[in-house]
Amino acid sequence: MPSSRAKAQTAALMASPDDVEAQFYEGLREGDLDKVMAVWSEEDELLCVHPGGPRLVGAAAVRTGFEAICSNGALNIHAENVRRMQTLGCAVHSVMERIEVSEDDAIRTGWVMATNVYLKTALGWRMVAHHASPASEDALPEIVEVPAVLH
């Protein structure tokens, strides 16, 4: 895992939760475990759930989970339709992850619904939780409540 000094050097690059998210997905697209893990906080209570997998708690468990993913090389993954909620020190992003896989000379597209949680730390914004669940193409349309009162 990158040292505190290495994380401090990248803090300027992650001045917002969007910056952290961009590096996280870029690391997955490159199959770069160190880049994926550099966005995570140094908190003890990190959480990660991969589709169909158990809850991973703590930096070592989270790293092991992403190690397995990155061991297969680059992942053609794209965050789409991001919904953002943010306070001064916490941000939650609901993301539709589009994953493309080459299979039998064709590209198949899979969907995952993910929630990414970020905290503002002394080293800048850092990820503290990633929870991903499988989704089908039928589940992609959103159900959005329309306000009854227009302003």
Secondary structure as UniProt FT lines:
FT   HELIX           4..11
FT   HELIX           12..14
FT   HELIX           17..30
FT   HELIX           33..38
FT   STRAND          47..49
FT   TURN            51..52
FT   STRAND          55..57
FT   HELIX           59..70
FT   TURN            71..72
FT   STRAND          76..86
FT   STRAND          90..103
FT   TURN            104..105
FT   STRAND          106..121
FT   TURN            122..123
FT   STRAND          124..135
FT   HELIX           137..139
//
